[in-house]
């Protein structure tokens, strides 16, 4: 039987930092490390986007700049 992993809460600034570090290392490092860092950045970026999409928002936070406050 495969053990399950409990989900943990991770802050968005941490995910954004991991994304940025992975992107910089992907550009600056030689090929074996750069491919790993690019995959790491893509994974951190996708988790960042999914966490943003899954978090419920209040109607005030959803209002765009054209709508303004209510």
N, C-alpha and C positions, 0 to 999 in steps of 0.2 A: 504494500500500500504506500502511496506517495503522501508524505506529510504535507499538510496545508500550511500556507504562510499567512499570518494575520496581516491585514493592511495596516499601514502606519501613516500618520499624518506628516506631510512634508510641506514646508512653506514654499510659496511660489518664488520668493527671492532666492531661496536655495536652489530650486530647479533652474531658474534663470541663470544663476551663477554657474551651475554645472554645464548648462548649454553653452554659455560664453566660453568657458575654459576648454570644453571639448572642441568648439569651433576654432579657437586660436591654436590649439595643439594640432588640429587636423591640417591647418595651413602651414604651421612652422616646422613640423616634425618630418623626418624621412618616412618613406612608404609603409613599413609595417606598423609603426606607431600611429601614423596619420590615418590609416584605414580604421584602426580600432577607435581612435578619438572621434572620427566622423560618425561611426555607428553609435558611439556613446552620446554624442551631441544630438543625433537624430532621435535616439530613445528618450533622452531628457526633454527634448523639445516636444515630442508627442505626448509625454506625460504632462508636461506643462499645459499644453492645449487642452487635453482631456480634463485636467483638474479645473481649468477655467470654465469649460463647458458644463461640467457636472455640478458646479457650485450654484445653489439657488441664489437669485438676486432679487432685491426688493424693487418695486416699480420705480423708485427714485434713481436707483443705480442704472436702470435700463434706459432712462431718458437720454437721448442723444443731444448733441449741442444745439441742434435746430429746434428741439422741443423745449429745452430749458427746464427750470425747476417748476414744480406744481404747487 
